[in-house]
Amino acid sequence: MNYSTPANLAVIACPGGEVFADEVTTHLRRGYRHHFEARTAELAVQYAMDPTAAAQQINFISDALSPVHRSSDKTAGFRCPRFKVPARFSLFANGEIKAEILESIRGKDVYIIQDVENRYPVAFNEGELKKVLSINDHLMTLFVTVDAVKQAGADRVTLVIPVYPYARQHKKKGREGLTASRVGKILESLGVNRIITLDIHSREIGNAFNYMRVENLHASYQIIRTLSQIPGILNDDFVVVSPDTGAVDRNKFYATALKKPLALLYKERDYSRVSKDAMDNNIGELKLLGNVKGKTVLMADDMLGTGGTLLKAMQFLKEQGAGKVLAAISLPLFSGNAISYFDEAYIQGFFYRIIGTNAIYHEEVLKREWYINVNITKLFAQTISRLHQGLSLSSLLDNRDIIVKLFSGLPE
């Protein structure tokens, strides 16, 4: 790795992913500074050099080996790379979207960041136009950005999409499309080498491609660390409850990591009825396998849409005598009127807190007393850095060891 000038690493933000990209690049700069300073100190001791002289020597070698001369007045310290490459996005009157890369990225390792669930106004046409985009508009923006990056000569293209689009359309039931895999195949055909995402709804999606890889990150460590910081929550009367049979593995992981008992909610659904919104769904009856009376309850799930099933589960657990009820959600979509429904449920005392990540840009939910935001941009920055350097991702994809260190008091 070139700690001084990692010139081949470039980050490009689509309009929906600007905020996420800015936080990721901030963590990248901190990480590269830390590595540079640690490496410089190590070499200074090893070769009995003054640290300033060692830093200057590293910068000299870096400049000498660089194919393009970059003059800099700062020769004896860390020269922070910018990473983020400027791009221009235009929205035409007929709805077409155009992406232009404003600097050379030829031969670079490019990471395109997009938040397809961003439902707030994003800027086009040099900031003169702001528009709320649908998930399909965000996806089309991603397509044209990938094409622009490939046309500009990028060596490798990786997509950073915390929410994989159409992930819930991953099973064929009758005459319907497998849209989750189709979206990925379109991206693969455009020349995408890899996708980095968070808690993908179905791991089988990653098996649908010929050569494109999917790196599926997990927010469990960040959520557990946040949970451990809430006073009086992780006590002896704590139980993990799986909100349905499909989330058993996820909640078993949390129960094992926290060394707490696991219970299960079983939902009977009336499939003659069609779910319309959070308060009008087809759940007929709930059954509990386990004991929650007087206990603090945690339910973990990958995605919160309208929130109807979660709200019904929370109300049911309170009726069964549960104390504080918390939920941990990796992808808090809060679609439709979900926030107002949770406001009402919180007033009625159905739950205590919801822990969610910033994988999706939200403004309104961050104002709620009942919501705890977990920042996972450092996790994505570490993944980008390791991929760029050709290092293993094992400790990031399987975070059980770092969770053990968290509760043992060892350095993480």
C-alpha positions as CSV (number, residue, x, y, z in Angstrom):
1,M,0.0,0.0,0.0
2,N,1.2,3.5,-0.8
3,Y,0.5,5.4,2.5
4,S,1.7,8.7,1.2
5,T,-0.3,9.1,-2.0
6,P,-2.9,6.4,-2.6
7,A,-3.5,8.1,-6.0
8,N,-5.3,5.2,-7.6
9,L,-8.2,5.2,-5.1
10,A,-11.2,7.3,-6.2
11,V,-14.7,7.8,-4.7
12,I,-17.6,9.1,-6.7
13,A,-20.9,10.1,-5.1
14,C,-24.2,9.9,-6.9
15,P,-26.6,12.6,-5.8
16,G,-28.5,10.3,-3.4
17,G,-25.2,9.1,-1.8
18,E,-23.5,12.5,-1.2
19,V,-23.8,12.5,2.6
20,F,-22.8,8.9,3.0
21,A,-19.8,9.4,0.6
22,D,-18.6,12.5,2.6
23,E,-18.6,10.5,5.8
24,V,-16.8,7.5,4.2
25,T,-14.1,9.7,2.7
26,T,-13.6,11.4,6.1
27,H,-12.9,8.0,7.6
28,L,-10.7,7.1,4.7
29,R,-8.5,10.2,5.3
30,R,-8.3,9.4,9.0
31,G,-7.4,5.8,8.3
32,Y,-4.6,6.6,5.8
33,R,-3.2,9.3,8.1
34,H,-3.1,6.8,11.0
35,H,-1.4,4.1,8.8
36,F,1.1,6.7,7.5
37,E,2.1,8.0,10.9
38,A,2.3,4.5,12.4
39,R,4.4,3.2,9.5
40,T,6.7,6.3,9.7
41,A,7.2,5.8,13.4
42,E,8.0,2.1,13.0
43,L,10.5,2.8,10.2
44,A,12.1,5.7,12.1
45,V,12.9,3.3,15.1
46,Q,14.0,0.4,12.9
47,Y,16.5,2.6,10.9
48,A,17.4,5.0,13.7
49,M,16.1,7.9,11.8
50,D,14.4,11.1,12.9
51,P,10.6,10.7,12.3
52,T,10.5,13.9,10.2
53,A,13.3,12.6,8.0
54,A,11.6,9.2,7.7
55,A,8.4,10.8,6.6
56,Q,10.3,12.9,4.1
57,Q,12.0,9.8,2.7
58,I,8.7,8.0,2.3
59,N,7.3,11.0,0.4
60,F,10.4,11.2,-1.8
61,I,10.1,7.5,-2.8
62,S,6.4,7.9,-3.4
63,D,6.9,10.9,-5.6
64,A,9.8,9.2,-7.5
65,L,7.7,6.1,-8.2
66,S,4.5,8.1,-9.2
67,P,3.8,8.1,-12.9
68,V,2.6,11.7,-12.6
69,H,4.7,14.3,-10.8
70,R,2.7,16.1,-8.1
71,S,4.6,19.0,-6.7
72,S,3.9,19.8,-3.0
73,D,5.3,22.1,-0.5
74,K,4.7,19.6,2.2
75,T,7.5,17.1,2.0
76,A,7.9,15.9,5.6
77,G,4.4,14.9,6.7
78,F,1.3,13.2,5.6
79,R,-0.3,14.7,2.5
80,C,-3.9,13.9,2.8
81,P,-5.4,12.6,-0.4
82,R,-8.8,14.0,-1.5
83,F,-10.2,10.6,-2.6
84,K,-13.6,12.1,-3.7
85,V,-13.7,12.9,-7.4
86,P,-16.1,15.7,-8.5
87,A,-18.9,14.8,-10.8
88,R,-21.7,16.7,-12.5
89,F,-25.3,15.4,-12.7
90,S,-27.8,16.9,-15.0
91,L,-31.6,16.3,-15.0
92,F,-33.3,17.2,-18.2
93,A,-36.9,18.3,-18.7
94,N,-38.0,14.9,-20.0
95,G,-36.6,13.1,-17.0
96,E,-33.3,11.9,-18.5
97,I,-30.3,11.9,-16.2
98,K,-26.7,12.6,-17.3
99,A,-23.5,11.9,-15.3
100,E,-20.1,13.6,-16.1
101,I,-16.8,12.9,-14.3
102,L,-14.9,16.1,-14.0
103,E,-11.4,14.7,-13.4
104,S,-9.4,12.0,-15.0
105,I,-9.9,8.6,-13.4
106,R,-8.1,6.6,-16.1
107,G,-6.6,3.4,-14.6
108,K,-8.1,4.1,-11.1
109,D,-9.9,1.9,-8.6
110,V,-13.2,3.6,-8.5
111,Y,-15.9,3.3,-5.8
112,I,-19.3,4.7,-6.6
113,I,-21.6,5.4,-3.6
114,Q,-25.3,5.6,-3.9
115,D,-28.2,5.6,-1.5
116,V,-31.2,4.3,-3.5
117,E,-33.6,4.8,-0.6
118,N,-32.8,8.5,-0.1
119,R,-36.2,10.2,-0.2
120,Y,-35.0,13.8,0.3
121,P,-34.4,16.4,-2.4
122,V,-31.0,15.9,-4.2
123,A,-29.2,18.5,-6.3
124,F,-28.9,18.5,-10.1
125,N,-27.7,21.0,-12.7
126,E,-25.0,22.6,-10.5
127,G,-27.4,22.9,-7.6
128,E,-30.0,24.9,-9.5
129,L,-32.5,22.1,-9.4
130,K,-33.5,19.9,-6.4
131,K,-35.8,16.9,-6.8
132,V,-37.0,14.0,-4.7
133,L,-36.1,10.8,-6.6
134,S,-37.8,7.4,-6.6
135,I,-35.8,4.3,-6.1
136,N,-36.0,3.8,-9.9
137,D,-34.6,7.3,-10.5
138,H,-31.8,6.6,-8.1
139,L,-31.1,3.3,-9.8
140,M,-31.0,5.0,-13.3
141,T,-28.6,7.6,-11.9
142,L,-26.4,4.7,-10.8
143,F,-26.5,3.1,-14.2
144,V,-25.5,6.3,-16.0
145,T,-22.7,6.9,-13.5
146,V,-21.3,3.5,-14.0
147,D,-21.3,4.0,-17.7
148,A,-19.6,7.4,-17.4
149,V,-16.9,5.9,-15.1
150,K,-16.3,3.0,-17.6
151,Q,-16.2,5.4,-20.5
152,A,-13.6,7.5,-18.6
153,G,-11.3,4.5,-18.4
154,A,-11.5,3.3,-14.8
155,D,-9.6,0.1,-14.1
156,R,-12.0,-1.4,-11.6
157,V,-15.5,-0.3,-10.6
158,T,-17.0,-1.1,-7.2
159,L,-20.5,-0.1,-6.1
160,V,-21.1,0.9,-2.5
161,I,-24.9,0.6,-2.1
162,P,-25.9,0.1,1.6
163,V,-29.4,-0.9,0.4
164,Y,-29.4,-3.4,-2.4
165,P,-32.3,-2.4,-4.7
166,Y,-35.2,-4.8,-5.3
167,A,-33.7,-7.2,-2.7
168,R,-37.1,-8.4,-1.6
169,Q,-37.9,-9.6,-5.2
170,H,-35.5,-12.6,-4.9
171,K,-38.0,-15.6,-5.1
172,K,-40.1,-16.6,-8.0
173,K,-43.7,-17.4,-7.0
174,G,-45.6,-17.9,-10.2
175,R,-45.4,-15.5,-13.1
176,E,-43.1,-12.8,-11.7
177,G,-39.6,-11.7,-12.3
178,L,-36.4,-12.3,-10.2
179,T,-35.7,-8.6,-10.2
180,A,-33.1,-8.7,-7.5
181,S,-30.8,-10.8,-9.7
182,R,-31.8,-8.9,-12.8
183,V,-30.7,-5.6,-11.4
184,G,-27.3,-7.1,-10.5
185,K,-26.9,-8.7,-13.9
186,I,-27.5,-5.3,-15.5
187,L,-24.8,-3.8,-13.3
188,E,-22.5,-6.7,-14.2
189,S,-23.1,-6.2,-17.9
190,L,-22.1,-2.5,-17.5
191,G,-18.7,-3.6,-16.2
192,V,-19.2,-3.5,-12.4
193,N,-16.6,-5.7,-10.6
194,R,-18.0,-5.8,-7.1
195,I,-20.8,-4.6,-4.9
196,I,-20.5,-3.7,-1.2
197,T,-23.8,-3.7,0.6
198,L,-25.3,-4.1,4.1
199,D,-27.4,-7.0,5.4
200,I,-28.7,-8.0,2.0
201,H,-32.3,-9.4,2.3
202,S,-31.3,-12.7,0.7
203,R,-27.7,-14.1,0.5
204,E,-28.7,-16.1,-2.5
205,I,-28.7,-12.9,-4.6
206,G,-24.9,-13.0,-4.6
207,N,-25.0,-16.4,-6.4
208,A,-26.8,-15.1,-9.4
209,F,-23.8,-13.5,-11.1
210,N,-21.0,-14.8,-13.4
211,Y,-18.0,-12.9,-12.1
212,M,-19.3,-9.9,-10.1
213,R,-18.7,-10.3,-6.3
214,V,-21.1,-9.1,-3.6
215,E,-19.5,-8.2,-0.2
216,N,-22.3,-8.4,2.4
217,L,-21.4,-6.4,5.5
218,H,-23.2,-6.7,8.8
219,A,-24.0,-3.9,11.4
220,S,-24.3,-6.3,14.3
221,Y,-21.1,-5.2,16.1
222,Q,-22.0,-1.5,15.8
223,I,-25.5,-2.2,17.0
224,I,-24.4,-4.4,19.9
225,R,-21.8,-1.7,21.0
226,T,-24.6,0.9,20.9
227,L,-26.9,-1.4,22.9
228,S,-24.2,-2.0,25.5
229,Q,-24.0,1.8,26.1
230,I,-27.7,2.2,27.0
231,P,-27.8,2.3,30.8
232,G,-29.5,-0.6,32.5
233,I,-30.5,-2.5,29.3
234,L,-28.2,-5.5,29.3
235,N,-29.3,-7.0,32.6
236,D,-30.1,-10.5,33.8
237,D,-33.7,-10.1,32.6
238,F,-32.9,-9.7,29.0
239,V,-34.1,-11.9,26.1
240,V,-33.7,-11.8,22.4
241,V,-36.9,-12.5,20.4
242,S,-36.9,-13.4,16.7
243,P,-39.9,-11.4,15.2
244,D,-40.6,-14.3,12.7
245,T,-39.1,-17.6,11.5
246,G,-37.2,-15.9,8.7
247,A,-35.1,-13.9,11.2
248,V,-34.2,-16.8,13.5
249,D,-30.5,-17.0,12.4
250,R,-30.0,-13.2,12.8
251,N,-31.5,-13.2,16.3
252,K,-29.6,-16.4,17.3
253,F,-26.4,-14.6,16.4
254,Y,-27.4,-11.7,18.8
255,A,-28.5,-14.1,21.5
256,T,-25.2,-16.0,21.2
257,A,-23.1,-12.8,21.2
258,L,-24.9,-11.4,24.2
259,K,-25.1,-14.7,26.0
260,K,-28.9,-14.3,26.4
261,P,-31.9,-16.6,25.9
262,L,-33.7,-16.7,22.5
263,A,-37.5,-16.7,22.0
264,L,-39.5,-16.8,18.8
265,L,-42.7,-15.2,17.5
266,Y,-44.7,-17.1,15.0
267,K,-47.1,-15.2,12.8
268,E,-50.1,-16.8,11.2
269,R,-51.1,-14.9,8.1
270,D,-54.4,-14.7,6.2
271,Y,-53.2,-14.7,2.6
272,S,-56.8,-14.1,1.4
273,R,-56.1,-10.5,2.6
274,V,-53.7,-8.1,1.0
275,S,-51.5,-5.9,3.2
276,K,-52.2,-2.3,2.5
277,D,-50.1,-0.4,5.0
278,A,-48.5,-0.7,8.5
279,M,-51.9,-0.8,10.3
280,D,-53.8,-2.9,7.8
281,N,-51.8,-6.1,7.1
282,N,-52.6,-9.8,6.8
283,I,-51.2,-11.0,10.1
284,G,-54.0,-13.1,11.8
285,E,-52.5,-14.4,15.0
286,L,-49.2,-14.3,16.9
287,K,-47.8,-17.0,19.1
288,L,-44.8,-16.8,21.4
289,L,-42.4,-19.6,22.0
290,G,-40.5,-18.5,25.2
291,N,-41.0,-16.2,28.2
292,V,-40.8,-12.4,28.1
293,K,-42.8,-11.5,31.2
294,G,-41.0,-8.8,33.1
295,K,-38.0,-9.0,30.7
296,T,-36.2,-6.5,28.5
297,V,-36.7,-7.6,24.9
298,L,-34.6,-7.1,21.8
299,M,-35.9,-7.9,18.3
300,A,-33.4,-7.7,15.4
301,D,-34.3,-7.6,11.7
302,D,-32.7,-6.6,8.5
303,M,-35.3,-4.2,7.1
304,L,-38.1,-2.0,8.4
305,G,-40.5,-0.9,5.7
306,T,-43.9,0.3,6.7
307,G,-43.2,-1.3,10.1
308,G,-46.6,-3.0,10.5
309,T,-45.4,-6.4,11.5
310,L,-42.9,-5.0,13.9
311,L,-45.5,-2.7,15.5
312,K,-47.9,-5.7,15.9
313,A,-45.1,-7.8,17.4
314,M,-44.2,-5.0,19.9
315,Q,-47.8,-4.6,21.0
316,F,-48.1,-8.4,21.4
317,L,-45.0,-8.6,23.5
318,K,-46.2,-5.9,25.8
319,E,-49.5,-7.8,26.2
320,Q,-47.4,-10.8,27.2
321,G,-45.9,-8.8,30.1
322,A,-42.6,-7.7,28.5
323,G,-40.8,-4.8,30.1
324,K,-38.8,-2.6,27.8
325,V,-39.0,-3.6,24.1
326,L,-36.2,-2.6,21.7
327,A,-35.7,-3.3,18.0
328,A,-32.4,-3.3,16.1
329,I,-32.8,-2.6,12.3
330,S,-29.9,-2.6,9.8
331,L,-31.9,-0.9,7.0
332,P,-34.5,1.5,8.6
333,L,-36.5,2.5,5.5
334,F,-39.5,3.9,7.4
335,S,-41.6,3.9,4.2
336,G,-44.9,5.8,3.8
337,N,-46.4,7.0,7.2
338,A,-44.2,4.6,9.2
339,I,-42.7,7.4,11.4
340,S,-46.1,8.7,12.5
341,Y,-47.2,5.1,13.3
342,F,-44.1,4.6,15.5
343,D,-44.7,8.0,17.2
344,E,-48.2,6.8,18.2
345,A,-46.9,3.4,19.4
346,Y,-44.2,5.1,21.4
347,I,-46.7,7.3,23.2
348,Q,-48.8,4.2,24.0
349,G,-45.7,2.6,25.5
350,F,-45.4,-0.3,23.0
351,F,-41.6,0.0,22.7
352,Y,-38.7,1.8,24.3
353,R,-36.1,2.4,21.5
354,I,-35.3,1.5,17.9
355,I,-31.7,1.2,17.0
356,G,-31.1,1.8,13.3
357,T,-28.1,2.6,11.0
358,N,-27.3,5.5,8.8
359,A,-27.3,3.2,5.7
360,I,-30.3,5.3,4.6
361,Y,-30.3,9.1,4.8
362,H,-32.9,10.3,7.2
363,E,-33.6,13.7,8.7
364,E,-37.0,13.3,10.2
365,V,-36.5,10.1,12.2
366,L,-33.3,11.5,13.7
367,K,-35.4,14.0,15.6
368,R,-37.3,11.3,17.5
369,E,-36.5,10.5,21.1
370,W,-37.2,6.8,20.5
371,Y,-34.6,6.5,17.7
372,I,-30.9,5.8,18.1
373,N,-28.7,6.2,15.1
374,V,-25.7,4.0,14.5
375,N,-23.0,5.2,12.1
376,I,-21.7,2.4,9.9
377,T,-19.6,4.6,7.5
378,K,-16.4,3.6,9.2
379,L,-17.1,0.0,8.4
380,F,-17.6,0.8,4.7
381,A,-14.4,2.9,4.7
382,Q,-12.4,0.0,6.2
383,T,-13.9,-2.3,3.6
384,I,-13.0,0.1,0.7
385,S,-9.4,0.5,2.0
386,R,-8.8,-3.2,2.4
387,L,-10.2,-4.0,-1.0
388,H,-8.0,-1.4,-2.6
389,Q,-5.0,-2.8,-0.8
390,G,-5.9,-6.4,-1.7
391,L,-6.2,-7.4,2.0
392,S,-8.6,-9.9,3.6
393,L,-12.1,-8.9,4.6
394,S,-12.7,-11.8,6.9
395,S,-12.7,-9.9,10.1
396,L,-15.2,-7.4,8.7
397,L,-17.5,-9.9,7.2
398,D,-17.4,-12.1,10.3
399,N,-17.3,-9.8,13.3
400,R,-17.7,-12.4,16.1
401,D,-14.2,-12.0,17.4
402,I,-14.5,-8.2,17.8
403,I,-17.8,-8.6,19.6
404,V,-16.1,-11.0,22.0
405,K,-13.3,-8.3,22.6
406,L,-16.0,-5.7,23.3
407,F,-17.4,-7.6,26.2
408,S,-14.1,-8.9,27.5
409,G,-12.6,-5.4,27.8
410,L,-9.8,-6.2,25.3
411,P,-8.7,-3.6,22.7
412,E,-11.0,-3.8,19.6
